[in-house]
Each structure stands twice: as structure tokens, then as C-alpha cells.
Amino acid sequence: MSDVTIIGGGPAGLSAAIELRRRGVRVTVLERELQAGGIPRQLPHPGFGMRDRHRLTTGPRYAAGLVRAAERAGVDLRTGETVTSIDALHADAIVLATGARERPRSARLVAGDRPAGVFTTGALQRFVAQHGRIGGRAVVVGAEHVSYSAVLTLRHAGCHTVAITTTFDRHQTYPALAWATARRVPLHTNANVVEIIGRTRVEAVVLSDGSRIECDLVVFTGDWVPDHELARRADLPMLAVAKAPVVSDDFQTERPGVFAIGNLVHPAETADVCGLDGRHVAPAVLDWLTLGRWPITVTPIEVRAPVAWASYDGRGITLRVADIVHGRIRLTHSGEVQWISDQGTWLPNRSITIRRDAMKFTSRPFDDQRLLVDVLR
Ligand SMILES: Cc1cc2nc3c(=O)[nH]c(=O)nc-3n(C[C@H](O)[C@H](O)[C@H](O)COP(=O)(O)OP(=O)(O)OC[C@H]3O[C@@H](n4cnc5c(N)ncnc54)[C@H](O)[C@@H]3O)c2cc1C
């Protein structure tokens, strides 16, 4: 029996582990937190598990279900284990599943002091879960799905959202979600928070148009960045914009025996899509273990602006646009059109998916990958 080590015990890593065990492979999952389950463990709202577990549940229940299934399947689940380099691991295959996080204030080059009261959505949800009511007024930076989830969390915590800011000229979520959660909240478009005022506590923010908004809390939302330190240290080629390791459609990286899955390779999809990644990677891992099968090169999907990046997920290809764009998204393989969307408006920060079964390829197209995604206007 072969050994596979999976780094990261979130939805992607646990799903891969369960699927590999089902195929008789010995699997160890190394998770740095004291409990496995990844980010969903800390998100008490419903909205998890539709595509992979076929029922909607809360984050903690979804995470606990995956952990239970992994334990029942016989996965060697080791928590409190932080991996700092993959070179020290003795395994026949390694699966990186370290996830992605919202870019914190420190990485966003916002001027000002470092007062208390500055969060990402994830940190806010953890804080509210622990402390309950927080009160006060908040500014939410970003206007994508997760930003409106932050507005909802703030409301439950008795905190009034006084402004939402976005660098684009509209929000990037479903109109119904924006209406239901924030119809009375002013949306500042084409604006960014450039300064936070306040020594010990947040007192106000200054926007790029010079206006000042009094508040007690600032929540930086979205703007995902993969947890890619291990991949970088392993010298894996990266997608420049997504800052994610380049993978094949079977999640193979440039280094034979090393796979990468989950939000590490597509920042960020929902947890169930990461779960599907985990299932999709298992047969490829088995092929490597039993046949030594690996692509000669792993070529990134080429993109042309305004497409920002494209990568693979458990459903097919997932991509993002860098700006609001009108037109048809097109996938070509060595110059031949494989898929083209209807005419539409495409928004940044929104997942755009090209499903495997919708592409024209009749056989595996990816061994001599020459894929290009662009927009036909
Ligand atoms: C605020 C917020 C709201 C969200 N709402 C939803 C929702 O409603 N529905 C939904 O489906 N999804 C939601 N998501 C997204 C969901 O959480 C992610 O899609 C999912 O967690 C990604 O799974 P993953 O396995 O790729 O990564 P993660 O869940 O991030 O798991 C990665 C794991 O790897 C571990 N790790 C990282 N580095 C190392 C290392 N060096 N050594 C050992 N372990 C390591 C981490 O501790 C972590 O446990 C939300 C996310 C946020 C932040």
C-alpha cells in the first residue's frame, strides 16, 4: 500500500483523503490547527455542502461531517502539525490543500495607525461567535458575496454598517442579496479606503475621493490570496495574478508526485467546490502511485485581459475577470474554439465556470495543453 500525505485538513484535503481511502490508499492528513475542518468550522451560517454532500448545512456541521467521514474511512488525521517544507516529508505523493484567506489590512497598504476594530470577514465572524453583540458603526471594504455576508454578521452583532466601498462602479453580488442585506447602506463606488484614523480604537476612515466616514469598525472583505508559502518554497511555478500554483486539469503541479487542490489553486470558490476538487484528484493520485503517470509539462491556461486568471476546479475551468466586461467568454485550444458563452456582463470577484462536460473536447485535451481564455466583445 502506498502513502499519501495531504497538507491541510479543510474541505479539499479531507475530501481527497476520504476518496483515496475508499480506493484503498493509506493517507495522512497534516493540519496545523488543533481541529480539522478548515474555514467552515468557524462560519456558523448555513450555505455549505450543496454540491458535494447534496444538502445545505452550516459551516461547523459541514466540517464536522467531513471529519467524521475521514475518521470512519481510516484516515490518519494529525492535528496541531504545521508543515514548513514538503522536502522533509516521506510520502509517495503529496497533496497541498492549504486554502486561501482574505487579504488582511496589513497587506492592503492602508495608511494610519493600528487601532483595534479592524477585521477580515472571517476574523469578524470568529469574533462575533465568541463575543456576541459588539454594537457601533462599521465600514465594509469590498462589495462581493462575502462582503454582504459581513453586513449580515454585523447586523446580528448589533453593529450598523454605515458604508460599503468598492473600487468598481457597482457591487459584484446578486442584486437580491445586496437588496436583502444592505438596501439602506450607502454604496461608495470607484472608491477605496486609503487611511484608517484612530490611535487605540477606529474613529473614521478616509476614502480615495477624500471623504471621511466616522466609524468604530472596518471590515476588509474578499480579495483572496492563497496560502501558498509551501508551494513557493517548493519552487512550484505560480499564476502571477492569482498567486496560486499552476496545475493541470488533474491538479498535478510541475513537480512529479505533488498535487495542489482547493482554494490554494482557485482563490476562492465555495467549500463544496473544494470538496469536489478533493474527489477529482483521487484517481490521478492513484494513477501516479500505480503507473507513475505524470504530464510532461504542466502549462498554465493562458488568459488575455480583461480575464485576470484561469485555473481548474472540480467542475472544470474557473476564471475571473479584472473589470466589469460585456461580451462572450471564449475558450480555445490551439486556436480552435472549445467553448463560448452567451453574450453577457461579467463581474470581477465572481466565479465564472466552464464545466468539463460543456467543452467540445472528445478525448483528454490537456496533455498538450494550449488553452486560452479571452473575451470576444
Ligand atoms: C467569511 C467567509 C464566508 C464563507 N462562506 C461560505 C459559504 O457560505 N459557503 C461555502 O461553501 N463557502 C464559504 N466560504 C468559503 C469556504 O470557507 C472555502 O471555500 C473553503 O474553506 C476552502 O476549503 P480549502 O480546503 O481549500 O481551504 P481551508 O478551508 O482554508 O482549509 C485549509 C486548511 O489547511 C491548513 N493549513 C494551511 N497551511 C498549513 C500548513 N503549512 N500545515 C498544516 N496545515 C495547514 C489550514 O489550517 C486549514 O485548516 C466562506 C469563507 C469565508 C472566509
The ligand as an ORCA input file, in Angstrom:
! r2SCAN-3c Opt
* xyz 0 1
  C     -16.276     34.773      5.684
  C     -16.386     33.585      4.825
  C     -17.634     33.103      4.462
  C     -17.750     31.966      3.651
  N     -18.996     31.475      3.357
  C     -19.119     30.328      2.652
  C     -20.406     29.733      2.427
  O     -21.427     30.248      2.864
  N     -20.459     28.586      1.714
  C     -19.340     27.966      1.216
  O     -19.450     26.910      0.606
  N     -18.112     28.505      1.416
  C     -17.978     29.659      2.119
  N     -16.736     30.191      2.349
  C     -15.581     29.583      1.641
  C     -15.057     28.313      2.300
  O     -14.713     28.560      3.614
  C     -13.870     27.824      1.491
  O     -14.308     27.577      0.179
  C     -13.252     26.518      2.000
  O     -12.972     26.590      3.375
  C     -11.969     26.211      1.232
  O     -11.527     24.928      1.533
  P      -9.985     24.515      1.455
  O      -9.915     23.127      1.935
  O      -9.450     24.836      0.119
  O      -9.245     25.529      2.459
  P      -9.426     25.839      4.029
  O     -10.801     25.643      4.492
  O      -8.801     27.170      4.207
  O      -8.506     24.750      4.708
  C      -7.112     24.765      4.600
  C      -6.522     24.123      5.823
  O      -5.120     23.991      5.654
  C      -4.490     24.241      6.892
  N      -3.099     24.623      6.615
  C      -2.671     25.698      5.910
  N      -1.318     25.718      5.863
  C      -0.894     24.625      6.548
  C       0.396     24.104      6.835
  N       1.505     24.696      6.417
  N       0.492     22.949      7.572
  C      -0.643     22.334      8.001
  N      -1.890     22.797      7.764
  C      -2.015     23.927      7.038
  C      -5.321     25.364      7.494
  O      -5.176     25.442      8.891
  C      -6.737     24.948      7.082
  O      -7.384     24.178      8.060
  C     -16.585     31.326      3.168
  C     -15.313     31.799      3.525
  C     -15.209     32.919      4.356
  C     -13.842     33.404      4.751
*
